[in-house]
Amino acid sequence: MKPDDIDYGWPNPNFLANRAKFPVEELVKYVGQEVAWSWDGTRILASAPTPDELHRKLMEAGINPQHVVTGYVEHPDVSYL
C-alpha cells in the first residue's frame, strides 16, 4: 500500500491537542514562516517563507501536500488586530 492510498481520517481528531503540546521553544524557530504540520499535529515536516516555496519543498521531499496541515507561525509578542 502506498502512502497516498492510506485513509488518514482527515482531520486527525488529535491534531489540535497534539499541536498545542508542541514545544514553544521549537515553534519559535519557525516565526515568520509557513509550516507544514504532520496530519496528527506532532511534527513540523517542512517550512518556507511563502506558501509556494513550502509546496515546492513538500513535493521535492515526496510528501503529498494534501496530507499535511499548513499554517503561518506568527510572532508571539505581536498583535495582528
PDB file of N, CA, C and O in Angstrom:
ATOM      1  N   MET A   1       0.848  -1.179   0.000  1.00  0.00           N
ATOM      2  CA  MET A   1       0.000   0.000   0.000  1.00  0.00           C
ATOM      3  C   MET A   1       0.894   1.244   0.000  1.00  0.00           C
ATOM      4  O   MET A   1       1.792   1.362   0.833  1.00  0.00           O
ATOM      5  N   LYS A   2       0.653   2.156  -0.919  1.00  0.00           N
ATOM      6  CA  LYS A   2       1.396   3.408  -0.984  1.00  0.00           C
ATOM      7  C   LYS A   2       0.817   4.397   0.025  1.00  0.00           C
ATOM      8  O   LYS A   2      -0.360   4.299   0.371  1.00  0.00           O
ATOM      9  N   PRO A   3       1.627   5.355   0.507  1.00  0.00           N
ATOM     10  CA  PRO A   3       1.118   6.346   1.468  1.00  0.00           C
ATOM     11  C   PRO A   3      -0.123   7.083   0.971  1.00  0.00           C
ATOM     12  O   PRO A   3      -0.990   7.424   1.776  1.00  0.00           O
ATOM     13  N   ASP A   4      -0.229   7.336  -0.338  1.00  0.00           N
ATOM     14  CA  ASP A   4      -1.394   8.059  -0.859  1.00  0.00           C
ATOM     15  C   ASP A   4      -2.666   7.218  -0.822  1.00  0.00           C
ATOM     16  O   ASP A   4      -3.763   7.752  -0.991  1.00  0.00           O
ATOM     17  N   ASP A   5      -2.533   5.908  -0.602  1.00  0.00           N
ATOM     18  CA  ASP A   5      -3.693   5.031  -0.530  1.00  0.00           C
ATOM     19  C   ASP A   5      -4.260   4.929   0.886  1.00  0.00           C
ATOM     20  O   ASP A   5      -5.331   4.356   1.088  1.00  0.00           O
ATOM     21  N   ILE A   6      -3.549   5.480   1.857  1.00  0.00           N
ATOM     22  CA  ILE A   6      -3.973   5.387   3.251  1.00  0.00           C
ATOM     23  C   ILE A   6      -5.106   6.356   3.516  1.00  0.00           C
ATOM     24  O   ILE A   6      -5.047   7.509   3.090  1.00  0.00           O
ATOM     25  N   ASP A   7      -6.135   5.907   4.212  1.00  0.00           N
ATOM     26  CA  ASP A   7      -7.224   6.791   4.641  1.00  0.00           C
ATOM     27  C   ASP A   7      -6.791   7.441   5.951  1.00  0.00           C
ATOM     28  O   ASP A   7      -6.823   6.806   7.005  1.00  0.00           O
ATOM     29  N   TYR A   8      -6.391   8.698   5.884  1.00  0.00           N
ATOM     30  CA  TYR A   8      -5.868   9.392   7.047  1.00  0.00           C
ATOM     31  C   TYR A   8      -6.968   9.868   8.005  1.00  0.00           C
ATOM     32  O   TYR A   8      -6.657  10.313   9.110  1.00  0.00           O
ATOM     33  N   GLY A   9      -8.224   9.788   7.613  1.00  0.00           N
ATOM     34  CA  GLY A   9      -9.286  10.245   8.504  1.00  0.00           C
ATOM     35  C   GLY A   9      -9.156  11.730   8.799  1.00  0.00           C
ATOM     36  O   GLY A   9      -9.053  12.135   9.957  1.00  0.00           O
ATOM     37  N   TRP A  10      -9.162  12.522   7.769  1.00  0.00           N
ATOM     38  CA  TRP A  10      -8.880  13.958   7.861  1.00  0.00           C
ATOM     39  C   TRP A  10     -10.020  14.721   8.472  1.00  0.00           C
ATOM     40  O   TRP A  10     -11.161  14.438   8.108  1.00  0.00           O
ATOM     41  N   PRO A  11      -9.823  15.647   9.354  1.00  0.00           N
ATOM     42  CA  PRO A  11      -8.555  15.827  10.063  1.00  0.00           C
ATOM     43  C   PRO A  11      -8.436  14.840  11.205  1.00  0.00           C
ATOM     44  O   PRO A  11      -9.436  14.336  11.716  1.00  0.00           O
ATOM     45  N   ASN A  12      -7.211  14.573  11.596  1.00  0.00           N
ATOM     46  CA  ASN A  12      -6.983  13.667  12.722  1.00  0.00           C
ATOM     47  C   ASN A  12      -7.634  14.263  13.959  1.00  0.00           C
ATOM     48  O   ASN A  12      -7.426  15.442  14.245  1.00  0.00           O
ATOM     49  N   PRO A  13      -8.408  13.493  14.697  1.00  0.00           N
ATOM     50  CA  PRO A  13      -9.106  14.032  15.868  1.00  0.00           C
ATOM     51  C   PRO A  13      -8.178  14.559  16.959  1.00  0.00           C
ATOM     52  O   PRO A  13      -8.609  15.333  17.814  1.00  0.00           O
ATOM     53  N   ASN A  14      -6.913  14.149  16.940  1.00  0.00           N
ATOM     54  CA  ASN A  14      -5.964  14.603  17.957  1.00  0.00           C
ATOM     55  C   ASN A  14      -5.076  15.752  17.485  1.00  0.00           C
ATOM     56  O   ASN A  14      -4.179  16.180  18.212  1.00  0.00           O
ATOM     57  N   PHE A  15      -5.318  16.254  16.273  1.00  0.00           N
ATOM     58  CA  PHE A  15      -4.434  17.266  15.704  1.00  0.00           C
ATOM     59  C   PHE A  15      -4.286  18.483  16.623  1.00  0.00           C
ATOM     60  O   PHE A  15      -3.164  18.847  16.975  1.00  0.00           O
ATOM     61  N   LEU A  16      -5.368  19.106  17.009  1.00  0.00           N
ATOM     62  CA  LEU A  16      -5.279  20.332  17.813  1.00  0.00           C
ATOM     63  C   LEU A  16      -4.628  20.089  19.166  1.00  0.00           C
ATOM     64  O   LEU A  16      -3.827  20.905  19.621  1.00  0.00           O
ATOM     65  N   ALA A  17      -4.957  18.993  19.805  1.00  0.00           N
ATOM     66  CA  ALA A  17      -4.356  18.681  21.110  1.00  0.00           C
ATOM     67  C   ALA A  17      -2.858  18.441  20.968  1.00  0.00           C
ATOM     68  O   ALA A  17      -2.068  18.908  21.789  1.00  0.00           O
ATOM     69  N   ASN A  18      -2.472  17.713  19.928  1.00  0.00           N
ATOM     70  CA  ASN A  18      -1.049  17.445  19.705  1.00  0.00           C
ATOM     71  C   ASN A  18      -0.294  18.718  19.352  1.00  0.00           C
ATOM     72  O   ASN A  18       0.810  18.943  19.848  1.00  0.00           O
ATOM     73  N   ARG A  19      -0.876  19.542  18.508  1.00  0.00           N
ATOM     74  CA  ARG A  19      -0.224  20.786  18.119  1.00  0.00           C
ATOM     75  C   ARG A  19      -0.028  21.695  19.329  1.00  0.00           C
ATOM     76  O   ARG A  19       1.001  22.361  19.448  1.00  0.00           O
ATOM     77  N   ALA A  20      -1.005  21.723  20.219  1.00  0.00           N
ATOM     78  CA  ALA A  20      -0.912  22.548  21.429  1.00  0.00           C
ATOM     79  C   ALA A  20       0.226  22.083  22.342  1.00  0.00           C
ATOM     80  O   ALA A  20       0.751  22.876  23.124  1.00  0.00           O
ATOM     81  N   LYS A  21       0.605  20.824  22.252  1.00  0.00           N
ATOM     82  CA  LYS A  21       1.690  20.280  23.077  1.00  0.00           C
ATOM     83  C   LYS A  21       3.068  20.500  22.450  1.00  0.00           C
ATOM     84  O   LYS A  21       4.090  20.225  23.079  1.00  0.00           O
ATOM     85  N   PHE A  22       3.095  20.999  21.208  1.00  0.00           N
ATOM     86  CA  PHE A  22       4.368  21.196  20.523  1.00  0.00           C
ATOM     87  C   PHE A  22       5.196  22.206  21.312  1.00  0.00           C
ATOM     88  O   PHE A  22       4.684  23.270  21.662  1.00  0.00           O
ATOM     89  N   PRO A  23       6.449  21.904  21.599  1.00  0.00           N
ATOM     90  CA  PRO A  23       7.270  22.791  22.429  1.00  0.00           C
ATOM     91  C   PRO A  23       7.408  24.200  21.841  1.00  0.00           C
ATOM     92  O   PRO A  23       7.793  24.366  20.683  1.00  0.00           O
ATOM     93  N   VAL A  24       7.093  25.189  22.641  1.00  0.00           N
ATOM     94  CA  VAL A  24       7.159  26.589  22.214  1.00  0.00           C
ATOM     95  C   VAL A  24       8.570  26.946  21.754  1.00  0.00           C
ATOM     96  O   VAL A  24       8.746  27.660  20.767  1.00  0.00           O
ATOM     97  N   GLU A  25       9.574  26.445  22.473  1.00  0.00           N
ATOM     98  CA  GLU A  25      10.951  26.763  22.094  1.00  0.00           C
ATOM     99  C   GLU A  25      11.315  26.197  20.720  1.00  0.00           C
ATOM    100  O   GLU A  25      12.212  26.718  20.057  1.00  0.00           O
ATOM    101  N   GLU A  26      10.634  25.148  20.291  1.00  0.00           N
ATOM    102  CA  GLU A  26      10.818  24.613  18.942  1.00  0.00           C
ATOM    103  C   GLU A  26      10.047  25.456  17.936  1.00  0.00           C
ATOM    104  O   GLU A  26      10.565  25.778  16.868  1.00  0.00           O
ATOM    105  N   LEU A  27       8.805  25.816  18.274  1.00  0.00           N
ATOM    106  CA  LEU A  27       7.950  26.578  17.367  1.00  0.00           C
ATOM    107  C   LEU A  27       8.538  27.950  17.057  1.00  0.00           C
ATOM    108  O   LEU A  27       8.389  28.452  15.942  1.00  0.00           O
ATOM    109  N   VAL A  28       9.202  28.556  18.033  1.00  0.00           N
ATOM    110  CA  VAL A  28       9.796  29.884  17.849  1.00  0.00           C
ATOM    111  C   VAL A  28      10.807  29.896  16.707  1.00  0.00           C
ATOM    112  O   VAL A  28      11.038  30.943  16.101  1.00  0.00           O
ATOM    113  N   LYS A  29      11.400  28.774  16.413  1.00  0.00           N
ATOM    114  CA  LYS A  29      12.356  28.676  15.307  1.00  0.00           C
ATOM    115  C   LYS A  29      11.697  28.948  13.951  1.00  0.00           C
ATOM    116  O   LYS A  29      12.383  29.241  12.972  1.00  0.00           O
ATOM    117  N   TYR A  30      10.365  28.850  13.899  1.00  0.00           N
ATOM    118  CA  TYR A  30       9.633  28.980  12.645  1.00  0.00           C
ATOM    119  C   TYR A  30       8.855  30.295  12.525  1.00  0.00           C
ATOM    120  O   TYR A  30       8.061  30.450  11.597  1.00  0.00           O
ATOM    121  N   VAL A  31       9.066  31.239  13.438  1.00  0.00           N
ATOM    122  CA  VAL A  31       8.350  32.523  13.392  1.00  0.00           C
ATOM    123  C   VAL A  31       8.589  33.182  12.035  1.00  0.00           C
ATOM    124  O   VAL A  31       9.717  33.257  11.550  1.00  0.00           O
ATOM    125  N   GLY A  32       7.495  33.655  11.436  1.00  0.00           N
ATOM    126  CA  GLY A  32       7.569  34.310  10.137  1.00  0.00           C
ATOM    127  C   GLY A  32       7.615  33.355   8.963  1.00  0.00           C
ATOM    128  O   GLY A  32       7.841  33.775   7.828  1.00  0.00           O
ATOM    129  N   GLN A  33       7.402  32.067   9.224  1.00  0.00           N
ATOM    130  CA  GLN A  33       7.469  31.041   8.178  1.00  0.00           C
ATOM    131  C   GLN A  33       6.117  30.357   7.998  1.00  0.00           C
ATOM    132  O   GLN A  33       5.301  30.294   8.918  1.00  0.00           O
ATOM    133  N   GLU A  34       5.908  29.858   6.808  1.00  0.00           N
ATOM    134  CA  GLU A  34       4.818  28.927   6.547  1.00  0.00           C
ATOM    135  C   GLU A  34       5.336  27.554   6.952  1.00  0.00           C
ATOM    136  O   GLU A  34       6.483  27.218   6.660  1.00  0.00           O
ATOM    137  N   VAL A  35       4.513  26.762   7.615  1.00  0.00           N
ATOM    138  CA  VAL A  35       4.930  25.425   8.026  1.00  0.00           C
ATOM    139  C   VAL A  35       3.919  24.382   7.572  1.00  0.00           C
ATOM    140  O   VAL A  35       2.743  24.677   7.358  1.00  0.00           O
ATOM    141  N   ALA A  36       4.408  23.164   7.433  1.00  0.00           N
ATOM    142  CA  ALA A  36       3.557  22.010   7.129  1.00  0.00           C
ATOM    143  C   ALA A  36       3.622  21.080   8.329  1.00  0.00           C
ATOM    144  O   ALA A  36       4.668  20.509   8.637  1.00  0.00           O
ATOM    145  N   TRP A  37       2.484  20.939   9.000  1.00  0.00           N
ATOM    146  CA  TRP A  37       2.377  20.040  10.154  1.00  0.00           C
ATOM    147  C   TRP A  37       2.035  18.642   9.680  1.00  0.00           C
ATOM    148  O   TRP A  37       1.335  18.466   8.683  1.00  0.00           O
ATOM    149  N   SER A  38       2.530  17.657  10.396  1.00  0.00           N
ATOM    150  CA  SER A  38       2.107  16.283  10.139  1.00  0.00           C
ATOM    151  C   SER A  38       0.601  16.204  10.381  1.00  0.00           C
ATOM    152  O   SER A  38       0.045  17.014  11.123  1.00  0.00           O
ATOM    153  N   TRP A  39      -0.044  15.250   9.767  1.00  0.00           N
ATOM    154  CA  TRP A  39      -1.507  15.159   9.844  1.00  0.00           C
ATOM    155  C   TRP A  39      -2.004  14.984  11.263  1.00  0.00           C
ATOM    156  O   TRP A  39      -3.161  15.288  11.553  1.00  0.00           O
ATOM    157  N   ASP A  40      -1.143  14.493  12.165  1.00  0.00           N
ATOM    158  CA  ASP A  40      -1.565  14.309  13.551  1.00  0.00           C
ATOM    159  C   ASP A  40      -1.116  15.453  14.462  1.00  0.00           C
ATOM    160  O   ASP A  40      -1.396  15.431  15.660  1.00  0.00           O
ATOM    161  N   GLY A  41      -0.412  16.464  13.899  1.00  0.00           N
ATOM    162  CA  GLY A  41      -0.020  17.638  14.669  1.00  0.00           C
ATOM    163  C   GLY A  41       1.169  17.448  15.593  1.00  0.00           C
ATOM    164  O   GLY A  41       1.395  18.278  16.474  1.00  0.00           O
ATOM    165  N   THR A  42       1.932  16.386  15.418  1.00  0.00           N
ATOM    166  CA  THR A  42       3.050  16.129  16.330  1.00  0.00           C
ATOM    167  C   THR A  42       4.382  16.664  15.822  1.00  0.00           C
ATOM    168  O   THR A  42       5.321  16.815  16.604  1.00  0.00           O
ATOM    169  N   ARG A  43       4.482  16.959  14.497  1.00  0.00           N
ATOM    170  CA  ARG A  43       5.761  17.368  13.919  1.00  0.00           C
ATOM    171  C   ARG A  43       5.571  18.430  12.848  1.00  0.00           C
ATOM    172  O   ARG A  43       4.523  18.503  12.207  1.00  0.00           O
ATOM    173  N   ILE A  44       6.589  19.243  12.663  1.00  0.00           N
ATOM    174  CA  ILE A  44       6.644  20.137  11.516  1.00  0.00           C
ATOM    175  C   ILE A  44       7.513  19.430  10.482  1.00  0.00           C
ATOM    176  O   ILE A  44       8.670  19.100  10.741  1.00  0.00           O
ATOM    177  N   LEU A  45       6.937  19.206   9.314  1.00  0.00           N
ATOM    178  CA  LEU A  45       7.616  18.444   8.274  1.00  0.00           C
ATOM    179  C   LEU A  45       8.461  19.312   7.353  1.00  0.00           C
ATOM    180  O   LEU A  45       9.455  18.846   6.795  1.00  0.00           O
ATOM    181  N   ALA A  46       8.070  20.570   7.194  1.00  0.00           N
ATOM    182  CA  ALA A  46       8.801  21.484   6.319  1.00  0.00           C
ATOM    183  C   ALA A  46       8.394  22.903   6.653  1.00  0.00           C
ATOM    184  O   ALA A  46       7.340  23.141   7.243  1.00  0.00           O
ATOM    185  N   SER A  47       9.248  23.851   6.264  1.00  0.00           N
ATOM    186  CA  SER A  47       8.929  25.267   6.442  1.00  0.00           C
ATOM    187  C   SER A  47       9.530  26.055   5.298  1.00  0.00           C
ATOM    188  O   SER A  47      10.480  25.613   4.653  1.00  0.00           O
ATOM    189  N   ALA A  48       8.961  27.241   5.051  1.00  0.00           N
ATOM    190  CA  ALA A  48       9.450  28.110   3.979  1.00  0.00           C
ATOM    191  C   ALA A  48       8.852  29.501   4.174  1.00  0.00           C
ATOM    192  O   ALA A  48       7.864  29.658   4.892  1.00  0.00           O
ATOM    193  N   PRO A  49       9.444  30.503   3.540  1.00  0.00           N
ATOM    194  CA  PRO A  49       8.931  31.865   3.688  1.00  0.00           C
ATOM    195  C   PRO A  49       7.578  32.107   3.005  1.00  0.00           C
ATOM    196  O   PRO A  49       6.836  33.002   3.409  1.00  0.00           O
ATOM    197  N   THR A  50       7.253  31.318   1.977  1.00  0.00           N
ATOM    198  CA  THR A  50       5.998  31.522   1.243  1.00  0.00           C
ATOM    199  C   THR A  50       5.269  30.191   1.060  1.00  0.00           C
ATOM    200  O   THR A  50       5.880  29.124   1.115  1.00  0.00           O
ATOM    201  N   PRO A  51       3.959  30.269   0.842  1.00  0.00           N
ATOM    202  CA  PRO A  51       3.208  29.031   0.580  1.00  0.00           C
ATOM    203  C   PRO A  51       3.707  28.285  -0.659  1.00  0.00           C
ATOM    204  O   PRO A  51       3.773  27.055  -0.655  1.00  0.00           O
ATOM    205  N   ASP A  52       4.059  29.014  -1.713  1.00  0.00           N
ATOM    206  CA  ASP A  52       4.551  28.357  -2.934  1.00  0.00           C
ATOM    207  C   ASP A  52       5.851  27.606  -2.683  1.00  0.00           C
ATOM    208  O   ASP A  52       6.036  26.483  -3.154  1.00  0.00           O
ATOM    209  N   GLU A  53       6.747  28.240  -1.937  1.00  0.00           N
ATOM    210  CA  GLU A  53       8.028  27.589  -1.625  1.00  0.00           C
ATOM    211  C   GLU A  53       7.793  26.356  -0.736  1.00  0.00           C
ATOM    212  O   GLU A  53       8.452  25.330  -0.907  1.00  0.00           O
ATOM    213  N   LEU A  54       6.861  26.464   0.201  1.00  0.00           N
ATOM    214  CA  LEU A  54       6.545  25.321   1.064  1.00  0.00           C
ATOM    215  C   LEU A  54       6.025  24.161   0.224  1.00  0.00           C
ATOM    216  O   LEU A  54       6.432  23.015   0.410  1.00  0.00           O
ATOM    217  N   HIS A  55       5.133  24.468  -0.691  1.00  0.00           N
ATOM    218  CA  HIS A  55       4.575  23.438  -1.572  1.00  0.00           C
ATOM    219  C   HIS A  55       5.693  22.771  -2.367  1.00  0.00           C
ATOM    220  O   HIS A  55       5.722  21.547  -2.498  1.00  0.00           O
ATOM    221  N   ARG A  56       6.604  23.570  -2.894  1.00  0.00           N
ATOM    222  CA  ARG A  56       7.722  23.026  -3.663  1.00  0.00           C
ATOM    223  C   ARG A  56       8.583  22.101  -2.803  1.00  0.00           C
ATOM    224  O   ARG A  56       8.977  21.022  -3.243  1.00  0.00           O
ATOM    225  N   LYS A  57       8.873  22.536  -1.563  1.00  0.00           N
ATOM    226  CA  LYS A  57       9.688  21.713  -0.659  1.00  0.00           C
ATOM    227  C   LYS A  57       9.005  20.383  -0.346  1.00  0.00           C
ATOM    228  O   LYS A  57       9.649  19.335  -0.306  1.00  0.00           O
ATOM    229  N   LEU A  58       7.703  20.441  -0.126  1.00  0.00           N
ATOM    230  CA  LEU A  58       6.966  19.208   0.169  1.00  0.00           C
ATOM    231  C   LEU A  58       7.041  18.250  -1.014  1.00  0.00           C
ATOM    232  O   LEU A  58       7.291  17.057  -0.841  1.00  0.00           O
ATOM    233  N   MET A  59       6.822  18.779  -2.216  1.00  0.00           N
ATOM    234  CA  MET A  59       6.857  17.938  -3.413  1.00  0.00           C
ATOM    235  C   MET A  59       8.247  17.328  -3.603  1.00  0.00           C
ATOM    236  O   MET A  59       8.373  16.148  -3.928  1.00  0.00           O
ATOM    237  N   GLU A  60       9.287  18.137  -3.398  1.00  0.00           N
ATOM    238  CA  GLU A  60      10.653  17.632  -3.548  1.00  0.00           C
ATOM    239  C   GLU A  60      10.964  16.535  -2.530  1.00  0.00           C
ATOM    240  O   GLU A  60      11.743  15.624  -2.808  1.00  0.00           O
ATOM    241  N   ALA A  61      10.347  16.631  -1.349  1.00  0.00           N
ATOM    242  CA  ALA A  61      10.574  15.634  -0.304  1.00  0.00           C
ATOM    243  C   ALA A  61       9.682  14.407  -0.481  1.00  0.00           C
ATOM    244  O   ALA A  61       9.777  13.451   0.288  1.00  0.00           O
ATOM    245  N   GLY A  62       8.815  14.436  -1.495  1.00  0.00           N
ATOM    246  CA  GLY A  62       7.923  13.306  -1.733  1.00  0.00           C
ATOM    247  C   GLY A  62       6.745  13.261  -0.781  1.00  0.00           C
ATOM    248  O   GLY A  62       6.150  12.203  -0.575  1.00  0.00           O
ATOM    249  N   ILE A  63       6.399  14.417  -0.191  1.00  0.00           N
ATOM    250  CA  ILE A  63       5.277  14.500   0.744  1.00  0.00           C
ATOM    251  C   ILE A  63       4.076  15.084   0.003  1.00  0.00           C
ATOM    252  O   ILE A  63       4.172  16.154  -0.597  1.00  0.00           O
ATOM    253  N   ASN A  64       2.962  14.387   0.048  1.00  0.00           N
ATOM    254  CA  ASN A  64       1.743  14.860  -0.588  1.00  0.00           C
ATOM    255  C   ASN A  64       1.228  16.079   0.185  1.00  0.00           C
ATOM    256  O   ASN A  64       0.880  15.947   1.359  1.00  0.00           O
ATOM    257  N   PRO A  65       1.169  17.264  -0.441  1.00  0.00           N
ATOM    258  CA  PRO A  65       0.695  18.462   0.255  1.00  0.00           C
ATOM    259  C   PRO A  65      -0.737  18.357   0.783  1.00  0.00           C
ATOM    260  O   PRO A  65      -1.138  19.133   1.650  1.00  0.00           O
ATOM    261  N   GLN A  66      -1.500  17.407   0.268  1.00  0.00           N
ATOM    262  CA  GLN A  66      -2.865  17.213   0.758  1.00  0.00           C
ATOM    263  C   GLN A  66      -2.905  16.385   2.036  1.00  0.00           C
ATOM    264  O   GLN A  66      -3.971  16.201   2.624  1.00  0.00           O
ATOM    265  N   HIS A  67      -1.756  15.886   2.469  1.00  0.00           N
ATOM    266  CA  HIS A  67      -1.695  15.081   3.687  1.00  0.00           C
ATOM    267  C   HIS A  67      -0.972  15.799   4.814  1.00  0.00           C
ATOM    268  O   HIS A  67      -0.449  15.165   5.732  1.00  0.00           O
ATOM    269  N   VAL A  68      -0.945  17.128   4.741  1.00  0.00           N
ATOM    270  CA  VAL A  68      -0.367  17.947   5.806  1.00  0.00           C
ATOM    271  C   VAL A  68      -1.332  19.082   6.128  1.00  0.00           C
ATOM    272  O   VAL A  68      -2.263  19.359   5.371  1.00  0.00           O
ATOM    273  N   VAL A  69      -1.097  19.722   7.244  1.00  0.00           N
ATOM    274  CA  VAL A  69      -1.858  20.915   7.614  1.00  0.00           C
ATOM    275  C   VAL A  69      -0.872  22.075   7.578  1.00  0.00           C
ATOM    276  O   VAL A  69       0.149  22.051   8.266  1.00  0.00           O
ATOM    277  N   THR A  70      -1.173  23.080   6.783  1.00  0.00           N
ATOM    278  CA  THR A  70      -0.253  24.204   6.662  1.00  0.00           C
ATOM    279  C   THR A  70      -0.743  25.394   7.467  1.00  0.00           C
ATOM    280  O   THR A  70      -1.934  25.533   7.745  1.00  0.00           O
ATOM    281  N   GLY A  71       0.194  26.242   7.831  1.00  0.00           N
ATOM    282  CA  GLY A  71      -0.159  27.448   8.557  1.00  0.00           C
ATOM    283  C   GLY A  71       1.043  28.363   8.690  1.00  0.00           C
ATOM    284  O   GLY A  71       2.177  27.972   8.410  1.00  0.00           O
ATOM    285  N   TYR A  72       0.781  29.573   9.116  1.00  0.00           N
ATOM    286  CA  TYR A  72       1.818  30.587   9.298  1.00  0.00           C
ATOM    287  C   TYR A  72       2.105  30.700  10.786  1.00  0.00           C
ATOM    288  O   TYR A  72       1.181  30.724  11.598  1.00  0.00           O
ATOM    289  N   VAL A  73       3.366  30.769  11.144  1.00  0.00           N
ATOM    290  CA  VAL A  73       3.746  30.906  12.553  1.00  0.00           C
ATOM    291  C   VAL A  73       3.986  32.391  12.832  1.00  0.00           C
ATOM    292  O   VAL A  73       4.958  32.985  12.365  1.00  0.00           O
ATOM    293  N   GLU A  74       3.078  32.959  13.598  1.00  0.00           N
ATOM    294  CA  GLU A  74       3.159  34.373  13.934  1.00  0.00           C
ATOM    295  C   GLU A  74       4.056  34.590  15.140  1.00  0.00           C
ATOM    296  O   GLU A  74       4.240  33.696  15.965  1.00  0.00           O
ATOM    297  N   HIS A  75       4.602  35.774  15.228  1.00  0.00           N
ATOM    298  CA  HIS A  75       5.432  36.123  16.380  1.00  0.00           C
ATOM    299  C   HIS A  75       4.535  36.208  17.605  1.00  0.00           C
ATOM    300  O   HIS A  75       3.499  36.870  17.548  1.00  0.00           O
ATOM    301  N   PRO A  76       4.892  35.568  18.706  1.00  0.00           N
ATOM    302  CA  PRO A  76       4.022  35.539  19.885  1.00  0.00           C
ATOM    303  C   PRO A  76       3.837  36.895  20.570  1.00  0.00           C
ATOM    304  O   PRO A  76       2.870  37.081  21.309  1.00  0.00           O
ATOM    305  N   ASP A  77       4.745  37.838  20.338  1.00  0.00           N
ATOM    306  CA  ASP A  77       4.665  39.146  21.000  1.00  0.00           C
ATOM    307  C   ASP A  77       4.073  40.243  20.129  1.00  0.00           C
ATOM    308  O   ASP A  77       4.102  41.414  20.511  1.00  0.00           O
ATOM    309  N   VAL A  78       3.535  39.884  18.960  1.00  0.00           N
ATOM    310  CA  VAL A  78       2.973  40.878  18.040  1.00  0.00           C
ATOM    311  C   VAL A  78       1.469  40.671  17.941  1.00  0.00           C
ATOM    312  O   VAL A  78       0.992  39.550  17.767  1.00  0.00           O
ATOM    313  N   SER A  79       0.736  41.761  18.054  1.00  0.00           N
ATOM    314  CA  SER A  79      -0.724  41.710  17.903  1.00  0.00           C
ATOM    315  C   SER A  79      -1.064  41.940  16.438  1.00  0.00           C
ATOM    316  O   SER A  79      -0.519  42.847  15.808  1.00  0.00           O
ATOM    317  N   TYR A  80      -1.956  41.129  15.897  1.00  0.00           N
ATOM    318  CA  TYR A  80      -2.365  41.253  14.498  1.00  0.00           C
ATOM    319  C   TYR A  80      -3.787  41.773  14.374  1.00  0.00           C
ATOM    320  O   TYR A  80      -4.439  41.567  13.351  1.00  0.00           O
ATOM    321  N   LEU A  81      -4.273  42.448  15.413  1.00  0.00           N
ATOM    322  CA  LEU A  81      -5.622  43.023  15.375  1.00  0.00           C
ATOM    323  C   LEU A  81      -5.659  44.284  14.587  1.00  0.00           C
ATOM    324  O   LEU A  81      -6.718  44.898  14.454  1.00  0.00           O
TER     325      LEU A  81
END
